[in-house]
Amino acid sequence: MNLLDKQESIKNHEITAADNLDQFYCKIEKDNTKLNIFLETKIDEAQKIADEIDSKINKGEKVGKLAGLVIGVKSNINVEDFHITAASRTLENYLGSYNASVVENIKDENGIIIGVTNMDEFAAGSSTETSYFGYTQNPAAPGRIPGGSSGGSAAAVAAQMCDLSIGSDTGGSIRNPASHCGVMGFKPTYGAVSRQGLLDLAMSFDQIGPFASDAGGIALMLETIMGFDYKECTTIDWDVPDFSNLIGPGAVDSLKGMKLGVVKQFLEVSDDDIVDIIEGSIDNMEENGVEVVELNFDYIDLCLATYYLINYVEFFSATRKYDGRKYGHRIEEVCGEEVLRRIHTGSYISQKEYSGKYYKKALQARSLIRKEITKLLKNVDAIAGPTVPKLPHKIGNSLEPMEMYAYDILTVIANLAGIPAASVKAGEVNGIPVGLQFQAKPLEDAKIVQLMAGFEQIR
Ligand code: GLN
């Protein structure tokens, strides 16, 4: 059943919130030890909320748009009384002392938060292997990584442990695991969703966004978490679109006349079997009325270096608060190798004599990339291409840092430019999911939802 229908069924007393929760909790009890998706769950609390929602519905009282739906939250987003560790030993004893704005939004709409999910330490990774609490298994491709850094949130939806989840995306951390786990993941326009209560990785890139198994679920969560937040100065004051209206059997018609750009270089950097699937999906959309144009992006080789340089500097700055005084551990003393690499390199680049040489240059490169991608988007509704250029590796294969970073080449662009982007399952290579990425102009998030909704009808 799709999520919009399920939401209706809960509101119409056909399914109770308590039963919905129970079914997911059974799945968690059965498989979480093996898959390591949730780091912490609170079933008693969740049951209480489910009962309250059912009683409201029974009394005919109005309930919110997530009423009775079960939700997982990445463990770098504050949820009161949960261990918000960002999967780091640094924060192993930190209990969320308040709810992030997005968590408040979810609760206001009567969503039931069941638990917090595994991730790469401080969101710095693409595989969920760097978690202090151990790796997460990919439910859709056993024995392989789920992608990252929001691997737990993507896997939670793929393993049917919750209806919806949220994660954070700094350079692809929603879209990458969505692609590897075969679910949908959406990174909103920068500033469309409040970051208040999110532990920063690199604040000029970070955005919170949803995972779901269908476009209806994405629409519901976007409507819930998007919008101006007086507590967060980078949020945009705009009219949040009615995303749910774009969903339904008619969505396929909205593909007609849409203009999609396909960037030659995005295909060139991707493995052949991934390109085959993506080209098949684009042909399929073309047969359903989409107009396809070829585009060129000449700065692909600049993207990873620009992204990682800025990421290191911003992350170094963000970590200065973990000096041991408030949270117990000094980050450098207990963190993993990748986090330490970013702190050391970020500190080096931040020094005055090197800032001009590296950081300022990276900012210039970022402007150039943003300008180029904006130019390409001017003549199309969206850009379509692979989300990740490679399939997820097998757990236990250890990758060099540059090999790990290479997973991100197609996702960092949207963060560098602040544009919305999402991944939807396009197909499989030997049973391993492959994601199709859509990117659009700032605040045209609705166009991407429309494409996702149309594509899921013809896939
Ligand atoms: N893999 C990228 C990084 O390590 C992206 C991480 C993210 O989006 N949180 O920085």
Residues whose N, C-alpha, C, O or C-beta is under 5 A from the ligand:
A	BS01	LIG	A123 A124 G125 S126 S149 S168 D169 T170 G171 G172 S173 D408
